Amino acid sequence: MNHDDIPHDVLLPIKAVCEIMARSKASIYRDIQKGTFPKAQKQGGSSRWRRSLVMQVVDGTYQD
């Protein structure tokens, strides 16, 4: 999947976050607990992340 085609501030499910980060769900959730990854926004019973925040982690500019 080409993530460059996704609008910048769309809400992403965990599967897309894992693909972008090339990491497992468990490692993403560990990083949330450590404060090095943004917390999810709840949408109904689902967790979603703003693409802009995920890309800040990729770029090394994310600050909690």
C-alpha positions in Angstrom: 0.0 0.0 0.0 1.3 3.4 -0.9 0.8 5.6 2.2 1.8 8.8 0.3 -1.6 8.9 -1.3 -3.4 9.1 2.0 -4.6 12.6 3.1 -2.2 14.0 5.7 -4.6 14.1 8.7 -6.8 11.1 8.1 -7.4 8.7 11.0 -5.6 5.4 10.6 -6.4 2.0 12.0 -3.7 0.0 13.8 -3.1 -2.2 10.7 -2.1 0.9 8.7 0.0 2.3 11.5 1.9 -1.0 11.8 2.5 -1.0 8.0 3.8 2.6 8.0 6.0 1.9 11.1 7.0 -1.6 10.0 6.4 -2.7 13.5 4.0 -5.0 15.4 0.9 -3.9 17.3 2.6 -4.9 20.5 5.6 -2.7 19.9 3.3 0.3 19.0 1.3 -0.2 22.2 4.6 -0.5 24.2 5.8 2.8 22.7 2.5 4.5 23.7 3.1 3.3 27.3 6.6 4.8 27.2 5.3 8.1 25.8 7.3 7.8 22.6 4.2 7.2 20.3 0.9 9.2 20.3 -2.1 7.8 22.0 -5.0 6.6 19.9 -8.2 8.4 19.5 -11.2 6.2 20.2 -13.8 6.0 17.4 -16.7 3.8 18.7 -14.8 0.7 19.9 -11.9 1.3 17.5 -8.6 3.0 18.0 -7.4 5.4 15.4 -4.2 7.6 15.0 -3.8 10.8 13.1 -1.5 10.2 10.1 0.2 13.6 10.8 1.3 12.3 14.3 2.4 9.0 13.0 4.5 10.7 10.3 6.1 12.9 13.1 7.3 9.7 14.7 8.7 8.5 11.4 10.4 11.9 10.9 11.7 11.9 14.5 9.9 15.1 15.3 7.1 13.7 17.6 7.0 15.2 21.1 4.5 14.0 23.7 
